[in-house]
Amino acid sequence: MDEKRIGAARRAGRPPRRRRGRRTVMRRRARLVLPLVATLVLSLGTCGAAPPAWTTAAAGGPATVSVVLDGNSLTLQQMFAVLDAPSVSVHLAPQARERMRQNRREALDALRSGQRVYGWNQALGPLKDRALTPDEQLRFQRNILLSNAAGVGPTFPPEVARLALVVRANQMARARMGVRPQLAERMLDLVNAGVTPEMPQIGSLGIGDLQPMAEAGLVALGEAAPARFRGEVAPASRLLLLAGLAPSFTLEQGEALPLLSGSPVVTASFAYAVERTERLADLSEGGLALFMDATRAEMGALDARTHDERRIPGEIDVAARLRALVAGSGWMTDAGRRRLGETHDRVQDAVSVRAAPHILGALRETLDDERRVLEREANSSTSNPLVFPRPGGGDEFVMGGNYDADLLAHEIDRLNGNIADMGVLFEQLSARLMSPAWSYGLPANLAGGRVGLNSGMVQVQTVATALVPEMQVRAYPPSVLSRPAKAGQEDHNTMAMASARDLHENLDRMDTVLAVQMLMSAQGIDLIRARMHGLPLGSGTSVIRQEIRRHIPPLGDDRWMSPDLNEMIRLVKGQALLDTVHGAEPAALRQAA
């Protein structure tokens, strides 16, 4: 958000608008538009993408996302749509198809001129100096997939595998990799039919998603590699027929390496992580509002003047939304603080309260940067080699390092650092609620019955305490842990896939840490509601608390706490609580800028 718009919003007497908020709500609510079923048309032209528009389709069918790929215009919003939609329809733009045909002719002309090319008429890795005969070059394509399909571990979620294929097809549509349009269209046939390869997460070193994309390639060829279709996992050789697809596909000269050389899987996994993080960022502001009312925090920490002077747009936005969520609170006043015995000015709250807009604002700044990184990556030629016009006439292959995911690796680690910092913040907020001194008068351990006889939520809070060190360990950046491989030919590896796996693990942990904090904050509010009679909660705080109480009653005497905590985790991962946080904000905050 630029300073001009911030100032205009404030002069109009309203907080600045939330970036992407409305799109998030529309995206998530799309699944609920039944029986009026919608088709989301996201058409990608060379002039950029228009905003999404919902149109009514025939009742009874699934919501489908339609995307046209031109290699230049895929947006993160459209990647989110591909991740979220029950079904998709993705196709190459006609001009992209024609460019790919021309680029294929140029590639073959360069080979006929006698150029020796990695992965086309030369072998791979440390065997790069070994020439391949014309007969071997065709056989070599399948061999590349077979030898590289050596991944292990859990497989990627189907939506991530689907997005990876879309991203790779869009990168091929740039027409620099020398492949036929039929190869990209074969990948999109899988996507459109609902067939997703089972892609293992462990093996890639971040200089090409070799292992997972080799599995995808074998699925496209109709080999026995596992795929998923309508919930069933079975060999692709069987599922392709069930999906109504041609049972086999043959790679031509030089087409295997462009399937593998690049980071579409890391890109897709990172996009999914950014989507998850945006959701957590929105929910965390609701959790902080609950905490501030429960502890009757000083409003000075949200004063627009101090945040304007910091000049960080994400921080300014967070503070504005928090002011909206606690607007009208009588608890966060001198009168409210006196109800629990504070007889003198608090002066200021702990750093975890005063710096919360800065910490969450830093996360928002990172998310804005990641949007640019991901969109650039998805619309780039990330392969080796690439085909270009030769100065002076003709065409040539250029061998380089465009497959490298170094920037992605560092940005993933950066976001993971933000998530770990967020975990520390919210664990400390929940810890403050346990102490009558730190919480300014809440019952010890948030016990609902007689303290001592009842231990309250002490063990709920230690769940967050147990997870935060794990988050801190997993936030150590794999991108600085390169190891050489393949006889020194690949002597620097970005480890981007390890970074992506660590990030998703920490997002899982953050779901629980935030659930602990929100559950305990709601309990803190309920424990003192009678003493605060006549003083209103913040307008947003009130409805967020009510949504939690629709599912989890306040704690009185001690009870089995695992069901309560698991239900709160379900709320954090679900849609209703997020919709409540969005709905608690003024309309201006939920509109796209």
ABEGO torsion letter per residue (X at the ends): XBAAAAAAAAAAGBBBBBBGAAAAAAAAAAAABOABBBBBBBBBBAAEBBBBBBBBBBBGBBBBBBBBBAGAABBAAAAAAAAABABBBBBBBAAAAAAAAAAAAAAAAAAAAGBBBBGAABBBEAAAABBBBAAAAAAAAAAAAAAABABBEBBBBAAAAAAAAAAAAAAAAAGAAGBBAAAAAAAAAAAAAGBBBBBBABGBAGAEBAAAAAAAAAAAAGBABBBBBGGBBBBAAAAAAAAGBBABBBBBBGAAAAAABEBAAAAAAAAAAAAAAAAAAAAAAAAAAAAAAAAGBBAAAABAAAAAAAGBAAAAAAAAAAAAAABGBAABBAAAAAAAGBABBAGBBBAAAAAAAAAAAAAAAAAAAAAAAAAAAAABBBBOBBBBBBBGEEBBBBBBAAABAAAAAAAAAAAAAAAAAAAAAAAAAAAAAABAAAAGGBBBGGBABBBGABAEAAAAAAAAAAAAAAAAAAABBAAAABBBBGGGABABBAGAAAAAAAAAAAAAAAAAAAAAAAAAAAAAAAAAAAAABGBBBBAAAAAAAAAAAAABBBBBBBBBAAAAAAAAAAAAABAAAAAAAAAABBAAAABBX
